[in-house]
Amino acid sequence: MGNHPNGKRGFAVAGIDLPNGKLILLYMLHQVKNVPSPELMNWAVESLYLDYFSFVQAKEELKRDHLMTEAVRKGESRTDPSGRPLELCDITPEGEIVLLQLLPALPSPIRAYLSSAAPGWSRKAHADASVTANYVPDTDGAYKVRLTLTDGARITADLSLFAPNEDAAQKMCRRWKESTAGIYTSLLISLNPDQSN
């Protein structure tokens, strides 16, 4: 068990108590809006201040206390590997107040890590939001795959393809998300070979 700054005892996991873990999540949500739930978990675990179990507990308590939200947004085009729309996480106004009040109590090494990592989270979130890949079954038993790339102002690529089965559709989506720049560049060169010289 760890000690909370106000004297309450917290659940210690991976060397950090739960109240600090909750502040870490609030800080992440303060820095980046509309964070997909899996991405928030990755950032938390990569920080080495939270493990999977402490992340889940902290997230559930923040939602219970109305300090963060987690929901599928209307019109969300990003999907998880199984094709379901992503749940996005955000800090609430109450969460912002708690963060501002308690952030100075967070140990300075943690604050330093969070400050240095935040620009990377923002870049990653922007890149992830600009690349979408999803699929839906069609009436013939195949799957329609849609892959898009935006530059913030306009759609620069919008591909509709068919996959013979769900496994192939998932692999196409995963490959697009992992290698968008290379695939897009190869496609441009293939379609306009004069520009490759």
Secondary structure as GFF3:
##gff-version 3
##sequence-region A 1 197
A	DSSP	beta_strand	2	3	.	.	.	ID=ss1
A	DSSP	beta_strand	9	10	.	.	.	ID=ss2
A	DSSP	beta_strand	12	13	.	.	.	ID=ss3
A	DSSP	beta_strand	16	17	.	.	.	ID=ss4
A	DSSP	alpha_helix	18	31	.	.	.	ID=ss5
A	DSSP	beta_strand	35	36	.	.	.	ID=ss6
A	DSSP	alpha_helix	37	46	.	.	.	ID=ss7
A	DSSP	alpha_helix	52	64	.	.	.	ID=ss8
A	DSSP	beta_strand	68	72	.	.	.	ID=ss9
A	DSSP	beta_strand	87	91	.	.	.	ID=ss10
A	DSSP	alpha_helix	93	102	.	.	.	ID=ss11
A	DSSP	three_ten_helix	103	105	.	.	.	ID=ss12
A	DSSP	alpha_helix	108	130	.	.	.	ID=ss13
A	DSSP	beta_strand	131	137	.	.	.	ID=ss14
A	DSSP	beta_strand	143	150	.	.	.	ID=ss15
A	DSSP	beta_strand	155	163	.	.	.	ID=ss16
A	DSSP	alpha_helix	166	178	.	.	.	ID=ss17
A	DSSP	alpha_helix	180	191	.	.	.	ID=ss18
A	DSSP	three_ten_helix	193	196	.	.	.	ID=ss19
###
